[in-house]
Structures are given as C-alpha cells and as structure tokens.
Amino acid sequence: MACADDVEAFIALGANLGDGAAALRAAALAIDGLALTRVVARSSLYRTAPQHATGPDYWNAVVQVRTAQSPEALLDGLLGIEARMGRQRPIGAVNAPRTLDLDLLLYGSLQRQSERLTLPHPRMAARAFVLAPLAEIWPEGRLAGSSVAELAERRLAEGQRIQRLEPL
C-alpha cells in the first residue's frame, strides 16, 4: 500500500504485565496489519522503571508507520489491538499496570486537541521511555524547538532509568 496521502505517524508501545517483550512484538505486527497502515521502522526494546505508576518495570518501544487512515481511525485501531490483547482499564486506576499500552504520539505535523485525542501527545517530551526509542528511529525529529535526542538526554540526566535491549 502506498498512497499519495500517506501520513507519517509514530506510536509508543508499552507493557509491564506478562511477557512484555512478546506483547510489544505482537502489537507491532498487529499495527502493521491495520487497514491502510504499514510499519516502516521499529525501535529497539527498552526496559524502564515505572514513572508515576506502580508495578514491575515496563517494556517500551516506538514504531513509525505510514498510514492513510485519519488520526481518529488509527486511534480506534490501536484501542482495538489493546482490547484484543487483554488491556483492562480499571475505573479510577490511573497508570495501572497493563498488558499493553499504545499511544499515538505524532501524526504528521497535525496539532489537535479534542476529548479523545491530543496531538502531539501532551506528555511525550517529559518521558525518556518515549524519547529514547523515538530518537533511535527519528534522529532528525524535533519537538518544541529541540531535537528528540536532546530531549531524551535531558530526561536521562534527570534520573529517568532506561535500558536499551534487543531489537523489537
């Protein structure tokens, strides 16, 4: 699939329940299987300490996709993958441990804020577990006037623990 109106988007993958590495690999395959969407780059897997969350360490990664889906349709596809892979959203439990978490980080240069979706993702610039894998596959990327790599280095200097592991 290649359409003139394809958009480059980036998706963060995370899990800290069960076999996180296997869940992220399965999720990347499922994302590649979404209609009008293909994965064009995958970061390595990263192991990170929970940040503002409880439970075991997280497995994290980022994938780059080309898609002809709208951002809302892509989000719906990601939520469907989470549900099929056992994601639970306990009421009142913010940042609860999870089998899979898929966050749409960027959708081209689109800036949007709605009840369902905010683009770019509002908290990604504060999270080394998003920035380090994003910088790996998007080295020329820029957010809020800084390079993604510079932002990742700042978060790491603040003490956010992250370890790069094997390929996704």
N, C-alpha and C positions, 0 to 999 in steps of 0.2 A: 504494500500500500504506500503510495506517495502521491500526495495531493498538493496543489499549489498553495492551498490554505492551511497546510500543516502548521502547527504551533509547537515550539519547544517548551516543554514543561519539566519541572523537577519535583520528585516525590520522595519524602522521607519515609523510611521503614523502620519500625522498632518493635521489640518484643522482649518480655522478661519472664514469661511463664512457659513451661515446657521446653522443647528444643528450639530455642530462639533462632539459631542459625538455619535450621531446616525450615522454620516458618518464614523467614525472610527470603530464602531461596524459592520456596513455593509461591510466595507473594509476588516476587519479581516475574516468575513465569505466568502467573495469573494476570498481572498487569499487561504483559506482552500479549496476552490473549484477548484483551478488551477490544471491542469493535473500534476500528479506525485509529488504533493506537499501537505503537511498537516501541519497545525499549531499545535505545540506541547506545546507552552507556550505563555501566554499573560501577559503583564504588566498591572498595573492599568492605568486609565486615569489620565492625568496630565493637569493642566491649566497653561499656561506660557505667559509671556509678549512677544510681538514681539521682535525679536532680528535682527537688521539690516533689518527691514521690517516695513511695515505700517499696519494699520487696527486693528481690535479687537484682544483680547487675542486669543491664539491658544489652541486647544486641541491636546495633544500628547500622544503617546503610542509606544510600541515596541512589535513585535511578533517574536517568534522563530519558524522557520519552519524546516522540514526535506524535502529535495527535491532531485529528480533525474534529474531535469532539469539543463541545462547549465546555467551559470550566465546570459548570454545574453537572453536566452529564458525566464528565470524568470523575468528579467527586462522588456521584452516585455509584459509579463503577467501583471506586475504591472502597466505599462503605459496604457494598455487596461482597467484595472479597473478604473484608474484615469479618462480616457476619458468617460467611461460609466457613471461615477458618476458626470460628468459635469465639470471636470477640464479644465480651459482655461489657455493658456499661451500667454498673450498679448506680442506682439513684443516690445522689449526694456524695459519691466517692470520686473526688477529683484526683486525677493522676493515679488511679488504682492500677495495680499490676495488670498486665494484659498479654494475651496470646499474640496479638498483632495490632499495630497502630500504623495507619497510613495517612500521611499529611501531605496535601498539595501545597508545596512551598511557593512555586512560581509558575505562572502561565504566561509565557512570552513576557512582554513588558506591561501586561494588564495590571492596573491598580483598581481594586474594587473592595468595597466593604458592604456586606449585607448580613442579614441574620444568619445565613447558612455558611457564608464563605468570605474570608478576608484574604486578599492577595495584594502584595506578597504576604506570606504567613507572618503574623504580627510578632511572634516570639523567636523566629529563627536566628536573628542576629545576636541573640543572647545565649545561644546553645552550641557549645563546642561539638556535641554529638550530632548536630546537623551540619555545622560549618566545616568540620574537618573532612567528612566524606563528600560534601558538596564541592569543596575546593579541589579535591582529588580529581573529580570528573569535569569541573568547570573552572579551570585555573584562571581564565580571563574574566570570571564573574565579578560583578560589583554590586554592592548593596549599600544604600545610604551614603554614597560617596567614598566608600572604602572597598578594597578588594576583599573577596571572600576569605582568601588566605590570611590577610592581615587581621580580619575579624576573628578568625579561628585562633590565631596566635594570641590575641588579647584574651580570649576566653580561657585558653590553656594557662596563660600567665596568672589568671585569677584563681587557678587551682582546680578547674574542672578536669576530672580524671577521665582519660580516654586512651584506649589501646587499639592500634590497628592490627588486625589479624589477617585471615586469609581472604582470597577473592570471594565475592558474592557469587 
